[in-house]
Amino acid sequence: MMHKFGLKTGVIAVLHTYGETKQLHVHTHMIMSWGGIDNDGKIVIPEHDYVHIPSICNGIPLQV
């Protein structure tokens, strides 16, 4: 959001270490806000409804 709209976004991340069957299953869940805070501290919601997913993924280090 920063590179396209100039907004600082919010992210909530949860680390789960076990799955439903109580077996070790490390994974994360992430929620990213649609919109953010501009340089003046105002909350802004972009009118566009498209986010280029590869640009989000490029900022996240993935380990397999």
PDBQT receptor file of N, H, CA, C and O in Angstrom, charges set to zero:
ATOM      1  N   MET A   1       0.810  -1.184   0.000  1.00  0.00    +0.000 N 
ATOM      2  CA  MET A   1       0.000   0.000   0.000  1.00  0.00    +0.000 C 
ATOM      3  C   MET A   1       0.859   1.256   0.000  1.00  0.00    +0.000 C 
ATOM      4  O   MET A   1       0.459   2.282  -0.550  1.00  0.00    +0.000 OA
ATOM      5  N   MET A   2       2.031   1.183   0.609  1.00  0.00    +0.000 N 
ATOM      6  H   MET A   2       2.356   0.349   1.056  1.00  0.00    +0.000 HD
ATOM      7  CA  MET A   2       2.885   2.370   0.680  1.00  0.00    +0.000 C 
ATOM      8  C   MET A   2       3.361   2.780  -0.704  1.00  0.00    +0.000 C 
ATOM      9  O   MET A   2       3.323   3.962  -1.046  1.00  0.00    +0.000 OA
ATOM     10  N   HIS A   3       3.808   1.816  -1.504  1.00  0.00    +0.000 N 
ATOM     11  H   HIS A   3       3.839   0.856  -1.225  1.00  0.00    +0.000 HD
ATOM     12  CA  HIS A   3       4.369   2.176  -2.814  1.00  0.00    +0.000 C 
ATOM     13  C   HIS A   3       3.311   2.648  -3.801  1.00  0.00    +0.000 C 
ATOM     14  O   HIS A   3       3.618   3.436  -4.696  1.00  0.00    +0.000 OA
ATOM     15  N   LYS A   4       2.073   2.184  -3.658  1.00  0.00    +0.000 N 
ATOM     16  H   LYS A   4       1.824   1.544  -2.932  1.00  0.00    +0.000 HD
ATOM     17  CA  LYS A   4       1.035   2.552  -4.623  1.00  0.00    +0.000 C 
ATOM     18  C   LYS A   4       0.164   3.707  -4.133  1.00  0.00    +0.000 C 
ATOM     19  O   LYS A   4      -0.164   4.608  -4.904  1.00  0.00    +0.000 OA
ATOM     20  N   PHE A   5      -0.213   3.684  -2.847  1.00  0.00    +0.000 N 
ATOM     21  H   PHE A   5       0.053   2.952  -2.220  1.00  0.00    +0.000 HD
ATOM     22  CA  PHE A   5      -1.142   4.683  -2.326  1.00  0.00    +0.000 C 
ATOM     23  C   PHE A   5      -0.504   5.618  -1.297  1.00  0.00    +0.000 C 
ATOM     24  O   PHE A   5      -1.139   6.589  -0.885  1.00  0.00    +0.000 OA
ATOM     25  N   GLY A   6       0.737   5.349  -0.870  1.00  0.00    +0.000 N 
ATOM     26  H   GLY A   6       1.252   4.560  -1.205  1.00  0.00    +0.000 HD
ATOM     27  CA  GLY A   6       1.394   6.178   0.130  1.00  0.00    +0.000 C 
ATOM     28  C   GLY A   6       0.800   6.022   1.517  1.00  0.00    +0.000 C 
ATOM     29  O   GLY A   6       0.773   6.978   2.292  1.00  0.00    +0.000 OA
ATOM     30  N   LEU A   7       0.316   4.808   1.843  1.00  0.00    +0.000 N 
ATOM     31  H   LEU A   7       0.338   4.031   1.214  1.00  0.00    +0.000 HD
ATOM     32  CA  LEU A   7      -0.349   4.561   3.118  1.00  0.00    +0.000 C 
ATOM     33  C   LEU A   7       0.416   3.535   3.957  1.00  0.00    +0.000 C 
ATOM     34  O   LEU A   7       0.995   2.586   3.430  1.00  0.00    +0.000 OA
ATOM     35  N   LYS A   8       0.402   3.745   5.254  1.00  0.00    +0.000 N 
ATOM     36  H   LYS A   8      -0.069   4.516   5.683  1.00  0.00    +0.000 HD
ATOM     37  CA  LYS A   8       0.927   2.749   6.193  1.00  0.00    +0.000 C 
ATOM     38  C   LYS A   8      -0.243   1.855   6.570  1.00  0.00    +0.000 C 
ATOM     39  O   LYS A   8      -1.272   2.343   7.038  1.00  0.00    +0.000 OA
ATOM     40  N   THR A   9      -0.095   0.562   6.374  1.00  0.00    +0.000 N 
ATOM     41  H   THR A   9       0.741   0.166   5.994  1.00  0.00    +0.000 HD
ATOM     42  CA  THR A   9      -1.193  -0.370   6.626  1.00  0.00    +0.000 C 
ATOM     43  C   THR A   9      -1.025  -1.078   7.958  1.00  0.00    +0.000 C 
ATOM     44  O   THR A   9       0.038  -1.042   8.577  1.00  0.00    +0.000 OA
ATOM     45  N   GLY A  10      -2.088  -1.712   8.377  1.00  0.00    +0.000 N 
ATOM     46  H   GLY A  10      -2.952  -1.741   7.874  1.00  0.00    +0.000 HD
ATOM     47  CA  GLY A  10      -2.058  -2.509   9.594  1.00  0.00    +0.000 C 
ATOM     48  C   GLY A  10      -2.082  -3.989   9.247  1.00  0.00    +0.000 C 
ATOM     49  O   GLY A  10      -2.705  -4.401   8.269  1.00  0.00    +0.000 OA
ATOM     50  N   VAL A  11      -1.396  -4.782  10.063  1.00  0.00    +0.000 N 
ATOM     51  H   VAL A  11      -0.890  -4.447  10.857  1.00  0.00    +0.000 HD
ATOM     52  CA  VAL A  11      -1.362  -6.231   9.851  1.00  0.00    +0.000 C 
ATOM     53  C   VAL A  11      -1.540  -6.911  11.199  1.00  0.00    +0.000 C 
ATOM     54  O   VAL A  11      -0.919  -6.522  12.189  1.00  0.00    +0.000 OA
ATOM     55  N   ILE A  12      -2.389  -7.925  11.230  1.00  0.00    +0.000 N 
ATOM     56  H   ILE A  12      -2.893  -8.241  10.426  1.00  0.00    +0.000 HD
ATOM     57  CA  ILE A  12      -2.531  -8.787  12.401  1.00  0.00    +0.000 C 
ATOM     58  C   ILE A  12      -2.021 -10.150  11.979  1.00  0.00    +0.000 C 
ATOM     59  O   ILE A  12      -2.465 -10.699  10.970  1.00  0.00    +0.000 OA
ATOM     60  N   ALA A  13      -1.091 -10.698  12.747  1.00  0.00    +0.000 N 
ATOM     61  H   ALA A  13      -0.731 -10.252  13.566  1.00  0.00    +0.000 HD
ATOM     62  CA  ALA A  13      -0.533 -12.018  12.432  1.00  0.00    +0.000 C 
ATOM     63  C   ALA A  13      -0.670 -12.927  13.651  1.00  0.00    +0.000 C 
ATOM     64  O   ALA A  13      -0.424 -12.505  14.781  1.00  0.00    +0.000 OA
ATOM     65  N   VAL A  14      -1.060 -14.167  13.415  1.00  0.00    +0.000 N 
ATOM     66  H   VAL A  14      -1.260 -14.510  12.497  1.00  0.00    +0.000 HD
ATOM     67  CA  VAL A  14      -1.200 -15.161  14.469  1.00  0.00    +0.000 C 
ATOM     68  C   VAL A  14      -0.374 -16.377  14.087  1.00  0.00    +0.000 C 
ATOM     69  O   VAL A  14      -0.490 -16.890  12.974  1.00  0.00    +0.000 OA
ATOM     70  N   LEU A  15       0.456 -16.835  15.006  1.00  0.00    +0.000 N 
ATOM     71  H   LEU A  15       0.551 -16.418  15.911  1.00  0.00    +0.000 HD
ATOM     72  CA  LEU A  15       1.253 -18.040  14.791  1.00  0.00    +0.000 C 
ATOM     73  C   LEU A  15       0.559 -19.207  15.470  1.00  0.00    +0.000 C 
ATOM     74  O   LEU A  15       0.349 -19.194  16.683  1.00  0.00    +0.000 OA
ATOM     75  N   HIS A  16       0.206 -20.209  14.691  1.00  0.00    +0.000 N 
ATOM     76  H   HIS A  16       0.377 -20.220  13.706  1.00  0.00    +0.000 HD
ATOM     77  CA  HIS A  16      -0.360 -21.448  15.233  1.00  0.00    +0.000 C 
ATOM     78  C   HIS A  16       0.728 -22.508  15.188  1.00  0.00    +0.000 C 
ATOM     79  O   HIS A  16       1.427 -22.642  14.183  1.00  0.00    +0.000 OA
ATOM     80  N   THR A  17       0.871 -23.250  16.253  1.00  0.00    +0.000 N 
ATOM     81  H   THR A  17       0.304 -23.141  17.069  1.00  0.00    +0.000 HD
ATOM     82  CA  THR A  17       1.892 -24.299  16.281  1.00  0.00    +0.000 C 
ATOM     83  C   THR A  17       1.299 -25.697  16.178  1.00  0.00    +0.000 C 
ATOM     84  O   THR A  17       2.012 -26.651  15.864  1.00  0.00    +0.000 OA
ATOM     85  N   TYR A  18       0.000 -25.828  16.438  1.00  0.00    +0.000 N 
ATOM     86  H   TYR A  18      -0.579 -25.053  16.693  1.00  0.00    +0.000 HD
ATOM     87  CA  TYR A  18      -0.649 -27.127  16.341  1.00  0.00    +0.000 C 
ATOM     88  C   TYR A  18      -1.918 -27.008  15.519  1.00  0.00    +0.000 C 
ATOM     89  O   TYR A  18      -2.578 -25.969  15.512  1.00  0.00    +0.000 OA
ATOM     90  N   GLY A  19      -2.247 -28.083  14.830  1.00  0.00    +0.000 N 
ATOM     91  H   GLY A  19      -1.711 -28.927  14.836  1.00  0.00    +0.000 HD
ATOM     92  CA  GLY A  19      -3.461 -28.109  14.030  1.00  0.00    +0.000 C 
ATOM     93  C   GLY A  19      -4.638 -28.626  14.830  1.00  0.00    +0.000 C 
ATOM     94  O   GLY A  19      -4.547 -28.816  16.043  1.00  0.00    +0.000 OA
ATOM     95  N   GLU A  20      -5.738 -28.848  14.143  1.00  0.00    +0.000 N 
ATOM     96  H   GLU A  20      -5.812 -28.693  13.158  1.00  0.00    +0.000 HD
ATOM     97  CA  GLU A  20      -6.981 -29.287  14.782  1.00  0.00    +0.000 C 
ATOM     98  C   GLU A  20      -6.833 -30.639  15.471  1.00  0.00    +0.000 C 
ATOM     99  O   GLU A  20      -7.495 -30.899  16.476  1.00  0.00    +0.000 OA
ATOM    100  N   THR A  21      -5.972 -31.500  14.939  1.00  0.00    +0.000 N 
ATOM    101  H   THR A  21      -5.434 -31.289  14.122  1.00  0.00    +0.000 HD
ATOM    102  CA  THR A  21      -5.782 -32.842  15.511  1.00  0.00    +0.000 C 
ATOM    103  C   THR A  21      -4.673 -32.880  16.559  1.00  0.00    +0.000 C 
ATOM    104  O   THR A  21      -4.230 -33.962  16.945  1.00  0.00    +0.000 OA
ATOM    105  N   LYS A  22      -4.226 -31.736  17.018  1.00  0.00    +0.000 N 
ATOM    106  H   LYS A  22      -4.586 -30.857  16.704  1.00  0.00    +0.000 HD
ATOM    107  CA  LYS A  22      -3.187 -31.587  18.047  1.00  0.00    +0.000 C 
ATOM    108  C   LYS A  22      -1.831 -32.139  17.614  1.00  0.00    +0.000 C 
ATOM    109  O   LYS A  22      -0.997 -32.483  18.451  1.00  0.00    +0.000 OA
ATOM    110  N   GLN A  23      -1.622 -32.219  16.330  1.00  0.00    +0.000 N 
ATOM    111  H   GLN A  23      -2.300 -31.939  15.650  1.00  0.00    +0.000 HD
ATOM    112  CA  GLN A  23      -0.325 -32.608  15.782  1.00  0.00    +0.000 C 
ATOM    113  C   GLN A  23       0.441 -31.334  15.458  1.00  0.00    +0.000 C 
ATOM    114  O   GLN A  23      -0.160 -30.311  15.131  1.00  0.00    +0.000 OA
ATOM    115  N   LEU A  24       1.768 -31.393  15.548  1.00  0.00    +0.000 N 
ATOM    116  H   LEU A  24       2.257 -32.224  15.813  1.00  0.00    +0.000 HD
ATOM    117  CA  LEU A  24       2.582 -30.229  15.229  1.00  0.00    +0.000 C 
ATOM    118  C   LEU A  24       2.311 -29.791  13.790  1.00  0.00    +0.000 C 
ATOM    119  O   LEU A  24       2.493 -30.561  12.847  1.00  0.00    +0.000 OA
ATOM    120  N   HIS A  25       1.878 -28.555  13.644  1.00  0.00    +0.000 N 
ATOM    121  H   HIS A  25       1.730 -27.930  14.410  1.00  0.00    +0.000 HD
ATOM    122  CA  HIS A  25       1.532 -28.021  12.325  1.00  0.00    +0.000 C 
ATOM    123  C   HIS A  25       1.723 -26.501  12.389  1.00  0.00    +0.000 C 
ATOM    124  O   HIS A  25       0.765 -25.750  12.570  1.00  0.00    +0.000 OA
ATOM    125  N   VAL A  26       2.969 -26.069  12.239  1.00  0.00    +0.000 N 
ATOM    126  H   VAL A  26       3.747 -26.679  12.092  1.00  0.00    +0.000 HD
ATOM    127  CA  VAL A  26       3.303 -24.657  12.371  1.00  0.00    +0.000 C 
ATOM    128  C   VAL A  26       2.848 -23.897  11.126  1.00  0.00    +0.000 C 
ATOM    129  O   VAL A  26       3.216 -24.250  10.006  1.00  0.00    +0.000 OA
ATOM    130  N   HIS A  27       2.048 -22.853  11.331  1.00  0.00    +0.000 N 
ATOM    131  H   HIS A  27       1.749 -22.566  12.242  1.00  0.00    +0.000 HD
ATOM    132  CA  HIS A  27       1.582 -22.025  10.225  1.00  0.00    +0.000 C 
ATOM    133  C   HIS A  27       1.116 -20.683  10.776  1.00  0.00    +0.000 C 
ATOM    134  O   HIS A  27       0.918 -20.532  11.982  1.00  0.00    +0.000 OA
ATOM    135  N   THR A  28       0.943 -19.718   9.887  1.00  0.00    +0.000 N 
ATOM    136  H   THR A  28       1.104 -19.841   8.908  1.00  0.00    +0.000 HD
ATOM    137  CA  THR A  28       0.481 -18.391  10.300  1.00  0.00    +0.000 C 
ATOM    138  C   THR A  28      -0.800 -18.019   9.576  1.00  0.00    +0.000 C 
ATOM    139  O   THR A  28      -1.099 -18.521   8.492  1.00  0.00    +0.000 OA
ATOM    140  N   HIS A  29      -1.539 -17.137  10.200  1.00  0.00    +0.000 N 
ATOM    141  H   HIS A  29      -1.297 -16.730  11.081  1.00  0.00    +0.000 HD
ATOM    142  CA  HIS A  29      -2.700 -16.504   9.589  1.00  0.00    +0.000 C 
ATOM    143  C   HIS A  29      -2.425 -15.009   9.640  1.00  0.00    +0.000 C 
ATOM    144  O   HIS A  29      -1.974 -14.493  10.662  1.00  0.00    +0.000 OA
ATOM    145  N   MET A  30      -2.694 -14.317   8.549  1.00  0.00    +0.000 N 
ATOM    146  H   MET A  30      -3.061 -14.736   7.719  1.00  0.00    +0.000 HD
ATOM    147  CA  MET A  30      -2.449 -12.873   8.516  1.00  0.00    +0.000 C 
ATOM    148  C   MET A  30      -3.642 -12.146   7.919  1.00  0.00    +0.000 C 
ATOM    149  O   MET A  30      -4.246 -12.602   6.948  1.00  0.00    +0.000 OA
ATOM    150  N   ILE A  31      -3.971 -11.004   8.519  1.00  0.00    +0.000 N 
ATOM    151  H   ILE A  31      -3.481 -10.634   9.308  1.00  0.00    +0.000 HD
ATOM    152  CA  ILE A  31      -5.027 -10.137   8.018  1.00  0.00    +0.000 C 
ATOM    153  C   ILE A  31      -4.392  -8.778   7.752  1.00  0.00    +0.000 C 
ATOM    154  O   ILE A  31      -3.735  -8.212   8.626  1.00  0.00    +0.000 OA
ATOM    155  N   MET A  32      -4.588  -8.259   6.549  1.00  0.00    +0.000 N 
ATOM    156  H   MET A  32      -5.122  -8.718   5.839  1.00  0.00    +0.000 HD
ATOM    157  CA  MET A  32      -4.034  -6.959   6.187  1.00  0.00    +0.000 C 
ATOM    158  C   MET A  32      -5.181  -5.983   5.976  1.00  0.00    +0.000 C 
ATOM    159  O   MET A  32      -6.172  -6.309   5.324  1.00  0.00    +0.000 OA
ATOM    160  N   SER A  33      -5.042  -4.779   6.534  1.00  0.00    +0.000 N 
ATOM    161  H   SER A  33      -4.236  -4.514   7.064  1.00  0.00    +0.000 HD
ATOM    162  CA  SER A  33      -6.110  -3.790   6.398  1.00  0.00    +0.000 C 
ATOM    163  C   SER A  33      -6.218  -3.306   4.949  1.00  0.00    +0.000 C 
ATOM    164  O   SER A  33      -5.233  -3.257   4.212  1.00  0.00    +0.000 OA
ATOM    165  N   TRP A  34      -7.428  -2.955   4.573  1.00  0.00    +0.000 N 
ATOM    166  H   TRP A  34      -8.229  -2.995   5.171  1.00  0.00    +0.000 HD
ATOM    167  CA  TRP A  34      -7.627  -2.333   3.269  1.00  0.00    +0.000 C 
ATOM    168  C   TRP A  34      -7.697  -0.839   3.530  1.00  0.00    +0.000 C 
ATOM    169  O   TRP A  34      -8.695  -0.325   4.034  1.00  0.00    +0.000 OA
ATOM    170  N   GLY A  35      -6.633  -0.164   3.182  1.00  0.00    +0.000 N 
ATOM    171  H   GLY A  35      -5.822  -0.582   2.773  1.00  0.00    +0.000 HD
ATOM    172  CA  GLY A  35      -6.508   1.243   3.499  1.00  0.00    +0.000 C 
ATOM    173  C   GLY A  35      -5.380   1.425   4.491  1.00  0.00    +0.000 C 
ATOM    174  O   GLY A  35      -4.615   0.496   4.748  1.00  0.00    +0.000 OA
ATOM    175  N   GLY A  36      -5.276   2.604   5.040  1.00  0.00    +0.000 N 
ATOM    176  H   GLY A  36      -5.898   3.359   4.830  1.00  0.00    +0.000 HD
ATOM    177  CA  GLY A  36      -4.206   2.850   5.990  1.00  0.00    +0.000 C 
ATOM    178  C   GLY A  36      -4.173   4.302   6.416  1.00  0.00    +0.000 C 
ATOM    179  O   GLY A  36      -5.142   5.043   6.253  1.00  0.00    +0.000 OA
ATOM    180  N   ILE A  37      -3.039   4.689   6.964  1.00  0.00    +0.000 N 
ATOM    181  H   ILE A  37      -2.252   4.087   7.097  1.00  0.00    +0.000 HD
ATOM    182  CA  ILE A  37      -2.853   6.035   7.475  1.00  0.00    +0.000 C 
ATOM    183  C   ILE A  37      -1.876   6.772   6.567  1.00  0.00    +0.000 C 
ATOM    184  O   ILE A  37      -0.797   6.268   6.256  1.00  0.00    +0.000 OA
ATOM    185  N   ASP A  38      -2.272   7.980   6.144  1.00  0.00    +0.000 N 
ATOM    186  H   ASP A  38      -3.149   8.390   6.396  1.00  0.00    +0.000 HD
ATOM    187  CA  ASP A  38      -1.392   8.759   5.264  1.00  0.00    +0.000 C 
ATOM    188  C   ASP A  38      -0.381   9.551   6.092  1.00  0.00    +0.000 C 
ATOM    189  O   ASP A  38      -0.359   9.440   7.318  1.00  0.00    +0.000 OA
ATOM    190  N   ASN A  39       0.447  10.344   5.431  1.00  0.00    +0.000 N 
ATOM    191  H   ASN A  39       0.429  10.435   4.435  1.00  0.00    +0.000 HD
ATOM    192  CA  ASN A  39       1.503  11.099   6.114  1.00  0.00    +0.000 C 
ATOM    193  C   ASN A  39       0.962  12.172   7.056  1.00  0.00    +0.000 C 
ATOM    194  O   ASN A  39       1.682  12.639   7.939  1.00  0.00    +0.000 OA
ATOM    195  N   ASP A  40      -0.296  12.566   6.876  1.00  0.00    +0.000 N 
ATOM    196  H   ASP A  40      -0.880  12.188   6.159  1.00  0.00    +0.000 HD
ATOM    197  CA  ASP A  40      -0.915  13.559   7.756  1.00  0.00    +0.000 C 
ATOM    198  C   ASP A  40      -1.635  12.917   8.943  1.00  0.00    +0.000 C 
ATOM    199  O   ASP A  40      -2.216  13.619   9.771  1.00  0.00    +0.000 OA
ATOM    200  N   GLY A  41      -1.598  11.583   9.025  1.00  0.00    +0.000 N 
ATOM    201  H   GLY A  41      -1.127  11.012   8.353  1.00  0.00    +0.000 HD
ATOM    202  CA  GLY A  41      -2.265  10.883  10.121  1.00  0.00    +0.000 C 
ATOM    203  C   GLY A  41      -3.738  10.624   9.890  1.00  0.00    +0.000 C 
ATOM    204  O   GLY A  41      -4.447  10.228  10.816  1.00  0.00    +0.000 OA
ATOM    205  N   LYS A  42      -4.215  10.841   8.666  1.00  0.00    +0.000 N 
ATOM    206  H   LYS A  42      -3.639  11.162   7.915  1.00  0.00    +0.000 HD
ATOM    207  CA  LYS A  42      -5.623  10.606   8.349  1.00  0.00    +0.000 C 
ATOM    208  C   LYS A  42      -5.819   9.180   7.846  1.00  0.00    +0.000 C 
ATOM    209  O   LYS A  42      -4.971   8.636   7.138  1.00  0.00    +0.000 OA
ATOM    210  N   ILE A  43      -6.952   8.583   8.223  1.00  0.00    +0.000 N 
ATOM    211  H   ILE A  43      -7.640   9.025   8.798  1.00  0.00    +0.000 HD
ATOM    212  CA  ILE A  43      -7.294   7.249   7.734  1.00  0.00    +0.000 C 
ATOM    213  C   ILE A  43      -7.837   7.388   6.316  1.00  0.00    +0.000 C 
ATOM    214  O   ILE A  43      -8.729   8.197   6.062  1.00  0.00    +0.000 OA
ATOM    215  N   VAL A  44      -7.296   6.600   5.400  1.00  0.00    +0.000 N 
ATOM    216  H   VAL A  44      -6.571   5.943   5.607  1.00  0.00    +0.000 HD
ATOM    217  CA  VAL A  44      -7.686   6.661   3.986  1.00  0.00    +0.000 C 
ATOM    218  C   VAL A  44      -8.045   5.261   3.517  1.00  0.00    +0.000 C 
ATOM    219  O   VAL A  44      -7.319   4.302   3.778  1.00  0.00    +0.000 OA
ATOM    220  N   ILE A  45      -9.170   5.151   2.823  1.00  0.00    +0.000 N 
ATOM    221  H   ILE A  45      -9.760   5.930   2.610  1.00  0.00    +0.000 HD
ATOM    222  CA  ILE A  45      -9.575   3.892   2.203  1.00  0.00    +0.000 C 
ATOM    223  C   ILE A  45      -9.524   4.107   0.696  1.00  0.00    +0.000 C 
ATOM    224  O   ILE A  45     -10.297   4.904   0.164  1.00  0.00    +0.000 OA
ATOM    225  N   PRO A  46      -8.624   3.407  -0.008  1.00  0.00    +0.000 N 
ATOM    226  CA  PRO A  46      -8.509   3.599  -1.463  1.00  0.00    +0.000 C 
ATOM    227  C   PRO A  46      -9.800   3.227  -2.185  1.00  0.00    +0.000 C 
ATOM    228  O   PRO A  46     -10.516   2.314  -1.774  1.00  0.00    +0.000 OA
ATOM    229  N   GLU A  47     -10.082   3.939  -3.256  1.00  0.00    +0.000 N 
ATOM    230  H   GLU A  47      -9.500   4.681  -3.590  1.00  0.00    +0.000 HD
ATOM    231  CA  GLU A  47     -11.266   3.649  -4.066  1.00  0.00    +0.000 C 
ATOM    232  C   GLU A  47     -11.052   2.440  -4.965  1.00  0.00    +0.000 C 
ATOM    233  O   GLU A  47     -12.015   1.817  -5.410  1.00  0.00    +0.000 OA
ATOM    234  N   HIS A  48      -9.797   2.108  -5.232  1.00  0.00    +0.000 N 
ATOM    235  H   HIS A  48      -9.015   2.615  -4.870  1.00  0.00    +0.000 HD
ATOM    236  CA  HIS A  48      -9.495   0.955  -6.079  1.00  0.00    +0.000 C 
ATOM    237  C   HIS A  48      -9.705  -0.324  -5.280  1.00  0.00    +0.000 C 
ATOM    238  O   HIS A  48      -9.450  -0.359  -4.077  1.00  0.00    +0.000 OA
ATOM    239  N   ASP A  49     -10.164  -1.360  -5.942  1.00  0.00    +0.000 N 
ATOM    240  H   ASP A  49     -10.371  -1.332  -6.919  1.00  0.00    +0.000 HD
ATOM    241  CA  ASP A  49     -10.378  -2.627  -5.239  1.00  0.00    +0.000 C 
ATOM    242  C   ASP A  49      -9.395  -3.703  -5.696  1.00  0.00    +0.000 C 
ATOM    243  O   ASP A  49      -9.693  -4.894  -5.603  1.00  0.00    +0.000 OA
ATOM    244  N   TYR A  50      -8.243  -3.296  -6.181  1.00  0.00    +0.000 N 
ATOM    245  H   TYR A  50      -8.001  -2.328  -6.256  1.00  0.00    +0.000 HD
ATOM    246  CA  TYR A  50      -7.267  -4.256  -6.707  1.00  0.00    +0.000 C 
ATOM    247  C   TYR A  50      -5.923  -4.055  -6.020  1.00  0.00    +0.000 C 
ATOM    248  O   TYR A  50      -5.411  -2.938  -5.940  1.00  0.00    +0.000 OA
ATOM    249  N   VAL A  51      -5.372  -5.133  -5.536  1.00  0.00    +0.000 N 
ATOM    250  H   VAL A  51      -5.788  -6.040  -5.601  1.00  0.00    +0.000 HD
ATOM    251  CA  VAL A  51      -4.018  -5.127  -4.990  1.00  0.00    +0.000 C 
ATOM    252  C   VAL A  51      -3.228  -6.175  -5.758  1.00  0.00    +0.000 C 
ATOM    253  O   VAL A  51      -3.678  -7.310  -5.918  1.00  0.00    +0.000 OA
ATOM    254  N   HIS A  52      -2.065  -5.795  -6.224  1.00  0.00    +0.000 N 
ATOM    255  H   HIS A  52      -1.700  -4.873  -6.094  1.00  0.00    +0.000 HD
ATOM    256  CA  HIS A  52      -1.207  -6.705  -6.974  1.00  0.00    +0.000 C 
ATOM    257  C   HIS A  52      -0.559  -7.672  -5.978  1.00  0.00    +0.000 C 
ATOM    258  O   HIS A  52       0.413  -7.314  -5.313  1.00  0.00    +0.000 OA
ATOM    259  N   ILE A  53      -1.088  -8.885  -5.873  1.00  0.00    +0.000 N 
ATOM    260  H   ILE A  53      -1.878  -9.175  -6.414  1.00  0.00    +0.000 HD
ATOM    261  CA  ILE A  53      -0.657  -9.850  -4.864  1.00  0.00    +0.000 C 
ATOM    262  C   ILE A  53       0.850 -10.124  -4.913  1.00  0.00    +0.000 C 
ATOM    263  O   ILE A  53       1.467 -10.186  -3.850  1.00  0.00    +0.000 OA
ATOM    264  N   PRO A  54       1.486 -10.293  -6.092  1.00  0.00    +0.000 N 
ATOM    265  CA  PRO A  54       2.936 -10.526  -6.080  1.00  0.00    +0.000 C 
ATOM    266  C   PRO A  54       3.719  -9.409  -5.396  1.00  0.00    +0.000 C 
ATOM    267  O   PRO A  54       4.771  -9.675  -4.814  1.00  0.00    +0.000 OA
ATOM    268  N   SER A  55       3.233  -8.159  -5.449  1.00  0.00    +0.000 N 
ATOM    269  H   SER A  55       2.378  -7.943  -5.922  1.00  0.00    +0.000 HD
ATOM    270  CA  SER A  55       3.978  -7.099  -4.772  1.00  0.00    +0.000 C 
ATOM    271  C   SER A  55       3.872  -7.231  -3.263  1.00  0.00    +0.000 C 
ATOM    272  O   SER A  55       4.793  -6.833  -2.549  1.00  0.00    +0.000 OA
ATOM    273  N   ILE A  56       2.772  -7.780  -2.757  1.00  0.00    +0.000 N 
ATOM    274  H   ILE A  56       2.024  -8.103  -3.337  1.00  0.00    +0.000 HD
ATOM    275  CA  ILE A  56       2.675  -8.040  -1.322  1.00  0.00    +0.000 C 
ATOM    276  C   ILE A  56       3.625  -9.179  -0.958  1.00  0.00    +0.000 C 
ATOM    277  O   ILE A  56       4.358  -9.093   0.027  1.00  0.00    +0.000 OA
ATOM    278  N   CYS A  57       3.607 -10.236  -1.751  1.00  0.00    +0.000 N 
ATOM    279  H   CYS A  57       3.011 -10.306  -2.552  1.00  0.00    +0.000 HD
ATOM    280  CA  CYS A  57       4.439 -11.407  -1.460  1.00  0.00    +0.000 C 
ATOM    281  C   CYS A  57       5.925 -11.092  -1.547  1.00  0.00    +0.000 C 
ATOM    282  O   CYS A  57       6.721 -11.709  -0.839  1.00  0.00    +0.000 OA
ATOM    283  N   ASN A  58       6.322 -10.150  -2.394  1.00  0.00    +0.000 N 
ATOM    284  H   ASN A  58       5.676  -9.648  -2.969  1.00  0.00    +0.000 HD
ATOM    285  CA  ASN A  58       7.737  -9.810  -2.513  1.00  0.00    +0.000 C 
ATOM    286  C   ASN A  58       8.272  -9.198  -1.230  1.00  0.00    +0.000 C 
ATOM    287  O   ASN A  58       9.478  -9.253  -0.985  1.00  0.00    +0.000 OA
ATOM    288  N   GLY A  59       7.415  -8.619  -0.408  1.00  0.00    +0.000 N 
ATOM    289  H   GLY A  59       6.436  -8.574  -0.607  1.00  0.00    +0.000 HD
ATOM    290  CA  GLY A  59       7.858  -8.023   0.847  1.00  0.00    +0.000 C 
ATOM    291  C   GLY A  59       7.883  -8.995   2.005  1.00  0.00    +0.000 C 
ATOM    292  O   GLY A  59       8.308  -8.633   3.103  1.00  0.00    +0.000 OA
ATOM    293  N   ILE A  60       7.433 -10.230   1.785  1.00  0.00    +0.000 N 
ATOM    294  H   ILE A  60       7.088 -10.523   0.894  1.00  0.00    +0.000 HD
ATOM    295  CA  ILE A  60       7.363 -11.223   2.850  1.00  0.00    +0.000 C 
ATOM    296  C   ILE A  60       8.404 -12.307   2.588  1.00  0.00    +0.000 C 
ATOM    297  O   ILE A  60       8.339 -12.988   1.564  1.00  0.00    +0.000 OA
ATOM    298  N   PRO A  61       9.369 -12.477   3.504  1.00  0.00    +0.000 N 
ATOM    299  CA  PRO A  61      10.352 -13.550   3.316  1.00  0.00    +0.000 C 
ATOM    300  C   PRO A  61       9.694 -14.911   3.555  1.00  0.00    +0.000 C 
ATOM    301  O   PRO A  61       9.155 -15.157   4.634  1.00  0.00    +0.000 OA
ATOM    302  N   LEU A  62       9.736 -15.779   2.572  1.00  0.00    +0.000 N 
ATOM    303  H   LEU A  62      10.174 -15.579   1.695  1.00  0.00    +0.000 HD
ATOM    304  CA  LEU A  62       9.124 -17.095   2.690  1.00  0.00    +0.000 C 
ATOM    305  C   LEU A  62      10.216 -18.152   2.898  1.00  0.00    +0.000 C 
ATOM    306  O   LEU A  62      11.248 -18.140   2.227  1.00  0.00    +0.000 OA
ATOM    307  N   GLN A  63       9.964 -19.055   3.832  1.00  0.00    +0.000 N 
ATOM    308  H   GLN A  63       9.126 -19.065   4.376  1.00  0.00    +0.000 HD
ATOM    309  CA  GLN A  63      10.891 -20.165   4.064  1.00  0.00    +0.000 C 
ATOM    310  C   GLN A  63      10.123 -21.456   3.911  1.00  0.00    +0.000 C 
ATOM    311  O   GLN A  63       9.021 -21.604   4.441  1.00  0.00    +0.000 OA
ATOM    312  N   VAL A  64      10.700 -22.379   3.194  1.00  0.00    +0.000 N 
ATOM    313  H   VAL A  64      11.595 -22.259   2.764  1.00  0.00    +0.000 HD
ATOM    314  CA  VAL A  64      10.044 -23.672   2.982  1.00  0.00    +0.000 C 
ATOM    315  C   VAL A  64      10.858 -24.745   3.644  1.00  0.00    +0.000 C 
ATOM    316  O   VAL A  64      10.491 -25.919   3.592  1.00  0.00    +0.000 OA
TER     317      VAL A  64
